[in-house]
Amino acid sequence: MKKTLLISAVLMVGATQGFAANDLESAFKESKVMGQFRAFYIDRNYESSGTDRSAFAIGGKFGFETGAVNGLKFGIMAYSTNAIDPNRLDPKAPGGLNPHLDPSLFGKDRKSVTYIGQLYLNYNYKNTTVKIGRQEINTPMMGMDDARMLPNLFEGVMITNKDLPKTSLIGGHFWNMAYGTFANAYAICSKLGLQAGYGCGGYTPNSLPSFTLSQYDTGNFMNIGKQSIGKANAGVTVLGVVYEGIQNLKLQAWDYIAWDMMNVLYLQGDYDIKLNNVKTTISGQYINETNLGDNFKQVFGKEVGANYFGAKINFNMPMPLVQNFNLYAAYSVTGKNTNKLYNGGLITVWGGTPGFVQGTVTRLGYVADTNAWKVGTSFDIIKGLNLHLAYSYFNVGDNADYTKNKTHHDASETNWDLTWKCRLIKNLEIKARGIYAWNFIPGQNFTEYRLIANYNF
């Protein structure tokens, strides 16, 4: 943390040596305060166990960005989550905290936490943007995964260029990352976590602590290899291109070079057509993971190797009683290879989970030997009030490897989302969610409800 602040301060001083005082004064006068206030309530109830849990937290992100001086801006953002729960403490429980307090809204050991999550310089020159420092990023396989109180964040450099017509070229390198609060929904360094967005948080499977309430150190910027599998590396290089030069067609390709770990290739295409006045989008995606270096084999005893295919069709059609009516269906299949880690399941340790077939909670579509499909619809009940309904089904094959006992089984998730964008209070959004998971792990069924309020400024 001190090192990052020092580097940023040096960069700021060096970058502003040639600026006149009145330029700097103007930059700070034109600064904008920005952020988001968030309140989050979650309640999960298991069908046949006493591990029900719930929690309520408030917090969000709060910071500012200066105006530009010769294209250069500076930004800083603090992130915070704070428990609002009268039953949070339990002197009789291990660690002195109520074991029924949901960990996914808080930091390590279910504690409130505040930290500097963004600290960056942003430079714009013509069609090129360079951003260096702590920042939010959203790419297919590396992203914020902002599903609970605080998101994943990254430290590095990202360059975007749009000189070519209808084309965005992206290049970056990230050496550190900090997991958000959602990481604490998973057992650290678990098979399920490694295939659903989260890694080892600095540990290896052989170095896990014997007991802790939730081991991910939320907001702690750590070497990205160390976060991923407990073994430091030279970071992850990200290369991407998004092309929209063909009418109604969007193509994107991303390559993630995780040095001494793996190479991840992501491809996606989206094609829009009109069928009888119905706007139809047909999409396909492909993910390939190949081993790179020795780190995975040293830690887990096997190399990485995985393939994933997905397809989706979405219909946006006019309806007499509702607006913005969408109906969609998606399908995915994951390969299998018993000579590879987790029999060929995807390793997704940087929060990127772009699969078309993904429930609000259930991410089994990434484990090996799994066929999955999803259907859903969304529409505005009235202006500003949207309802989303979805059903996801997962046929988990014999070669799937994410539980202690490898068993072929079926799993499903039914969920609804109700989103209200308040017209009386600008930038206020309230979400209510219901999730009904069946056989998430063989024999484990649960219901979960969430209420979330976001106010952006």
N, C-alpha and C positions, 0 to 999 in steps of 0.2 A: 504493500500500500504506500509506504513512504517513498519507495523507489519510483513508483508510478507518478506520484505527485511531484517529485523532484524533476523527473524527465519532462513532464508536461510544463512545469514552470520554466525550465531551461528553453524548451521549444518556443514558449510564448515570448520570452525575452529576446531570443535570437530572431524570431520572425518579425518582431516589432521594432527592431533597431532602426530601420530606415523610415519609419512612419513619423509624421509630425505629430506633436502633442494634440493639436486640435482634431486630427484624424482618430486617434485613440479615444479622445473624449466623445466624439460623435459615435464611435462604435459602441461605447458603453451606454450612451444616451438612447441608442436604438436597440438596446438589448430587449429581449422578450422573455418574460417569465412563462414557463410552460410546465406541464405535468399532468398527472391524473390522480384524483382521489378515488380510492376503491374500498368498498365494504363487501365482505364475503362471508356467507354462512354456508356450511356444508354439514350434511347429516347422512351417514351410511349405516344401514341395518342389514346384518347377515341373517340368513334364514335359519341356520342351525348351529350358531356358535355365540359365545358371549363376547365377541370382539367388536361390537358396535362402536361407532365413534362419531363425534361431531365436533364442530369448532366454529368460532366467530372471530373475525379479525378485521381491523381497519388499517389503512396505510395507503401506499401507492408510490408515486414518484414525483419529485419536485426539484426544479432546477431552472437554469436560464441559459440562453445563448446570446452572444453579442451580435451586434450588427457587423456587416462585412467591411473590412478595410483592405482594399486591393484584392478582394476575393477571399480573404481569410477571416474565419470566424472561430470563436472558442466557445465550448459548451461544457456544462457540468450538470450532473443530475444525481440526486440522492434517492435511494430506494428504502422503503421501510414497511415492515409488517408488525402489528402489535395485537396481542391477544386481548379479547374482550370476553372473558369467561369466568364467572364466579366460582366454577368448579375446577379451575385449572390445576390447583394444587391438591396433592393427596400425600400427606406425610407417610402413609403406610405403603405406598406403591414404590417400586424401584425408581430411583432418581427423584423421588418426591413430587412427581407429576402424575396427573390422572392418565392412566393408560388408554382411556376412551377419548382422549383429546386427539382429534385428527391432526397428524403431523404435516399434512401437505399445505397448510397455510402459514407455516412458521419456519424458523431457522433451525439450526442444530439443537437437538434435545428439546424441541418444541418451544423454543424461546423466541421472544420478540427480537428483531434485529434491524439495524439501520446501517447503511454503508453507501459509499460513493460508487455508483454503478456505471456512470458515464463520465468520462473526462477526456475530451477530444479536441483536436484541431481539424477544421473542415475548410478545404481550399477549392474554390471553383475558378476554372479558367476556360472560357468558351464552352465547349461541350464535354469538358472533363471535370470530374469531382474526385478529390482525394480526401479521405477521412482516416485519421490516425489516432489511436488511443483506445480507451474503453468505449464500447458502443453497442447499440442494438443492431442485429442483422437478422434478416429473414431470407434464407435460401432453402431449396428443397431438403437438403440433408443436414443442414446446420442452421438452427434458428432458435427463437426465443421460447417457443412452446409455452405461451402465456396462458396456461390453463388453470392456474391458481392465483395466489396473491402476487408473486414476483417472478419475472421471467429469467431465462438464461441470458447471460451477457458475455461479450467477447472482447478480447484485447488484441489489437493488431492494426493492420492497414487494409483499406478497401478502396479500389480505384474503379470508377465507372466512366466509360467513354461512349458518346453517341454521335461521333463524327460521321459514321456510315448511315445512310438513309434507312430508317425503320429498323435499326439494329442497336442493341445495347451490348457492349463488351465489358465484362466484369473480371477483375483480377484482384486477388487479395492474399494476405498471409496472416494467420492468427496463431499467436504463441501461447496465450493464456485464455481461460474461460472460467466463468463462475456459474455454477448451477443455481437455478431458481428454487422456489419452495416446492414445486411439483416433484422434484427428485425424491423428496422424503415420502412420497407415496409408495416407493419401491424399497425392497430390502437391498442394501448396498451390495454392489458387485454380484447381483443375482442374475441368473440366466434370463429371467423375464425382463428385468431392467435393462440389461445389455441389448436386448432385442426390441425394446420399446422406447428408446430415447435417452437412456441414462447409463453411465458407466460406474467406475469403482471409487470415485471421489478421493483418489490419492492412495487407496489401499490396493492390495492384490488379494485373490481368494485365500492365500495362505497367511495373510497378515491382518485379517479382519479382527477388530476388537471383540472381546468375549461378550460385552454388553454395552449397549448405548441405546437411547430411545430412538434417535434418528441420526445417522452418522454423516450425512452430507452436510458440509460446512457451507451453508447458504451464503452467497455473496463473496466467498473467498476466491479471489482470482488465483488460479493455479495453472501450472504448465498443462497444456491441453492433452498431452499424452498421459500425464500423471492422473488427471481427472478421468480419462477414458478407461485406462486399464491398469493404473497404478505404476506405470513405467514412463519416465520422462522421454520426450522426443523433441525434434526440431520444429514442431508445430504442424499446422495444416495449411497447405496452399490451395486456394480456391480459384478456379477458372470457369467462367460462364459466358454464354452468348445467348441472347434472346433476339429472335428474328421475326419481324412481322411485315416483310416486304411483299408477301403474296396475299392477295385479297382473301379475307376470311380465315386465314391460317396463321397460327402462332406456333413457332417452334422454339424450344429451348434445350440447351445441352450444358451440363455442369460436370466438372471433374474435380474431385477432392483428393489431393495427394497428402495423406497422413503419413509423414515420413517415418520409416521403420515400423509402420503398422499395416496400412492397407491403402488401396486406391479404390475410390467409389465413383462410379459413372452413373449419372442420372439423365435420362432423356424423356422429354414430354412433347406431345403435339396436340393442339386443339384446333378443330375445324368447325366453323359455323356455316350452317346452311338453313334455308327456309323450306319447310315442308307444309304446304297448305296453310300458310300464314302462321306457322308455328316455328319460332326460332329454335333450331336444334344445334347442340354442340356435341361433337363426337371427340372423345379424348383417349389417348393412349399414353402409357408410361412404362419405362423399363429401368430397373436398377441392377447394376452388376458390381460385385465386390470381389477384388482379388488381393491376395496377400502381397505385402511390401515389407521386406526386412524380416527380422527375427523376433520382434517384441511380442507378438501374439503367441508364438510357439513357446517362447521362454516363460510366459506367464500362465498360459492355459494348456500348453502341451499340443495344440493343434493350430494350423494356419487357417486364415479366413478364406472363404469361397462361397459366394451366394449369387442367386439370380431371382428376380422378381418381375412379374408382368402384371399390368393392370389396364383395365379399359372401363370407360364410362360414357353414358349418353344422358344428356340433359335436355328436357323440353321446356321451353318458356312460352306459355300460350295465354292468349286473352281468355278471361272467364267473366261471366256476367255479374257475379256477386263479389268477387275478390280481385285484388290487384297483385301483380308480380308473382303469378302462379308458376311454380317450377315443379317438375316431376322428373326424377332421375333414377337410374339403375347403374350399378357398378359391379365389376368382377375382378378378382385377382387370384394369382397362383404363385406360390413360392417353390423353388426347386429343392432338391434334396441331394446330399452327398455325404455319406457316412464317414468319409475320410477328412472332412473339414469340420471346423469348430461348430458345435451345436447342429451337426449334420447338415450344414448349409443354410442355417437361418441367417437373416440379415443382422448385422451388428450396427446399431444406430445409437451412438453414444454422445451425439452433440445436439440433441433435442429436435432433430429434423425427422418428422414422421409424415411424409407427404402422400401416403397411400390413399387411393380412392375409396377403398373399403376399410374404414376405420370408425369404430364407435367413439362416443364421447370418452369412454373409459377403456374399452377393449381394443387392444392393439395386437391381437393374435395373428393378424394377416402377415406379419413379418417373420414368424417362426417357420422352420422348414416344413416341407411336405404339407402345406395348408392351402386348401381352396376356400375362397370366401366370396360372398356376394352381399350387396347392400341395395336397398330400395328406400326412397324417401321423397318427401314433398315439402315445399314451403310456400307460404302465401301471406299476404297482408290481410288480417281480419278487418282492420280499419287502417287508415293512413297512420303510419308510425308504429303499428302493432303487428309484429310478424310472428307466425307460428311455423315451426319446423318439426316434422315428424320423420323418424327413420327407424329402420330395422336392419341389423347386420347379422349375418350367419357365417360361422366359421367351421369348416370340416377339417379338424386337426388330425393329420395322418400319423402312422406308426413311427415315422422318423422325426417327428417334431421333438424338440428337446428344450423344454423350458420349465419342467417340474422335476421333482425327485423321481417320480415314477413315470416313465414314458408310456403313455397309453393313448390309443386312438380314441378320440371323443369329439362330440359336437358341442359348440358353444354359440351363444347368441346374445345380442343386446338390443333392447327396444328403448328408444329415448325420444323425449320431446323438449323443445326449446321455445320459450316465449320471450320475445325481445320487444321492449317498449322504448322508443326514442321520444322522450318527452318534448312536446312542442312549447310548453309553458316555461320550461327551464332549459335553455339552449345548452347543448353538449352533455346532457344527462341521459344515460342509458341504463335501463334496469332489465336484468335477465333472470328468468326462473327456469330451472332445468329439472327434469326427472329422468332417471336412468334405471333400467331394470336388466340386470346382468344374470345370465343363466350359464352355469358350468364354466365360469371364467377360468377357474382351475377345477379339474374334475371334482364334482360334488359341492362346489362353492357357488351359492346364489346370493345375490344381495340387491337391495334397492338403495338408490342414492338421490338426494334432493339438494339443490343448490339455489341460493338467492344471491345475486351479485348486482351491485350498483357501481357504475363508473361515471365519474364526472371529469371531463377533459377540459383543460384550460391552457 
